[in-house]
């Protein structure tokens, strides 16, 4: 077990038979889901464990510091929580009623995804932009200057 630096109590995580991730801390157990916090450049740092009301139950400063069973449980939950796809090119962005549809090329192949009109690419610490689609998947543009001219033009049109 590790000491949760944010709350000063030990933290243990486990995957229950129903597949749900559970966290136990200070004698209290709660079903949780994971949300990776910034910086995106360090994916094993600062993982928030949220309850069903999206309130933080615990913060894991470094997944690597967890005891092995807890680390395996949280790593599996992170893998299932959503994908972070690396965008290499933006082919088009079309706006419809309350939805923006992106067609992109990623390291994993061509993708099409949708965002709400009021959701914009967010600049992340260390550079780059992050786009969250309506399904919760993440699209990361690590070096916008490395994109082709058309992609840069499309991206800058939607950066606040």
C-alpha positions in Angstrom: 0.0 0.0 0.0 1.1 3.6 -0.5 0.2 6.7 1.4 -2.1 8.9 -0.6 -0.2 12.2 -0.4 -3.3 14.2 -0.9 -5.3 12.8 1.9 -2.6 11.2 4.1 -4.4 7.8 4.1 -3.4 4.4 2.6 -5.0 3.5 -0.7 -5.8 0.1 -2.1 -7.4 -0.6 -5.5 -8.9 -3.8 -6.9 -11.0 -5.0 -9.8 -14.1 -6.8 -8.5 -15.7 -9.8 -10.2 -18.2 -7.5 -11.9 -15.3 -5.7 -13.6 -15.8 -2.5 -11.6 -12.7 -0.8 -10.1 -13.0 -0.3 -6.3 -10.8 1.9 -4.1 -10.4 1.5 -0.4 -9.0 4.3 1.7 -9.3 5.0 5.4 -11.8 2.1 5.9 -14.1 3.4 3.2 -14.6 1.5 0.0 -16.1 3.0 -3.1 -16.6 2.0 -6.8 -14.6 4.5 -8.8 -13.6 5.3 -12.3 -10.3 6.8 -13.4 -9.5 10.1 -15.0 -6.0 11.0 -16.0 -4.9 14.5 -15.0 -2.2 16.7 -16.5 0.5 16.5 -17.6 -0.2 14.3 -20.5 3.5 13.8 -21.0 3.6 11.7 -17.8 0.6 9.3 -18.1 1.3 7.4 -14.9 1.2 10.6 -12.8 -1.8 12.2 -11.1 -4.7 9.9 -11.7 -8.0 11.0 -10.1 -10.4 8.3 -8.8 -13.9 9.6 -9.2 -17.1 8.3 -7.6 -20.5 7.9 -9.4 -21.2 11.6 -8.7 -17.9 12.6 -10.4 -16.5 13.7 -7.0 -12.8 12.8 -6.3 -12.5 9.9 -3.9 -8.7 9.9 -4.1 -5.8 11.2 -6.1 -3.0 8.8 -7.1 0.2 11.0 -7.5 2.1 8.2 -9.2 0.7 4.9 -10.3 4.1 3.3 -10.3 4.3 3.8 -6.5 1.2 1.6 -5.9 1.6 -1.9 -4.6 1.6 -4.4 -7.5 -2.1 -5.5 -7.4 -3.4 -2.0 -7.1 -1.1 -0.8 -9.8 -2.3 -3.5 -12.2 -5.9 -2.7 -11.4 -5.6 1.0 -12.1 -3.4 0.5 -15.2 -6.2 -1.8 -16.6 -8.8 0.8 -15.8 -6.8 3.5 -17.5 -6.4 1.4 -20.6 -10.2 0.9 -20.7 -11.1 4.5 -19.8 -10.4 5.9 -23.2 -7.8 6.1 -26.0 -5.4 8.9 -26.6 -4.9 8.9 -30.4 -1.9 10.8 -31.9 -3.2 13.1 -34.7 -0.8 13.4 -37.7 -3.1 15.3 -40.1 -6.5 17.0 -40.1 -8.4 16.3 -43.3 -11.5 18.3 -42.6 -13.7 19.8 -39.9 -17.4 20.2 -40.7 -20.0 22.0 -38.4 -23.5 20.8 -38.1 -26.2 21.6 -35.6 -24.4 21.6 -32.2 -21.8 19.1 -33.5 -18.4 19.5 -35.2 -17.2 16.4 -37.2 -13.5 16.0 -37.5 -11.8 13.7 -40.1 -8.2 13.0 -39.2 -5.3 10.7 -39.8 -3.8 9.2 -36.7 -0.8 6.9 -36.0 -3.5 4.3 -35.6 -5.1 5.0 -39.0 -7.9 7.3 -40.3 -10.5 8.4 -37.8 -13.7 10.4 -37.8 -15.0 11.8 -34.5 -17.4 14.4 -33.2 -17.1 17.2 -30.7 -19.7 19.7 -29.3 -19.6 23.1 -30.9 -18.6 24.7 -27.6 -15.7 22.2 -27.0 -12.4 23.5 -28.3 -8.9 22.0 -28.6 -7.1 22.6 -25.3 -3.5 23.5 -25.1 -1.6 21.2 -22.7 1.4 21.8 -20.6 4.6 20.9 -22.5 3.0 21.9 -25.8 0.4 20.5 -28.1 -3.3 20.3 -28.1 -5.9 17.8 -26.8 -9.3 17.3 -28.3 -12.0 15.2 -26.4 -14.7 13.8 -28.5 -18.3 13.2 -27.4 -17.5 9.6 -26.5 -14.7 10.7 -24.2 -11.8 9.5 -26.4 -8.8 11.8 -26.7 -7.0 13.1 -29.7 -3.6 14.6 -29.1 -1.7 16.9 -31.5 1.8 16.9 -30.0 3.6 19.3 -32.3 1.2 21.5 -34.2 4.1 23.1 -36.2 4.9 19.7 -37.6 1.4 19.4 -39.2 1.0 20.2 -42.9 -0.3 23.7 -43.9 -3.9 22.6 -44.4 -4.0 20.8 -41.0 -2.5 23.8 -39.2 -5.0 26.1 -40.8 -7.9 23.9 -39.7 -6.6 23.6 -36.2 -5.9 27.3 -35.7 -9.5 28.0 -36.7 -10.7 26.2 -33.6 -8.1 27.2 -31.1 -9.3 29.8 -28.7 
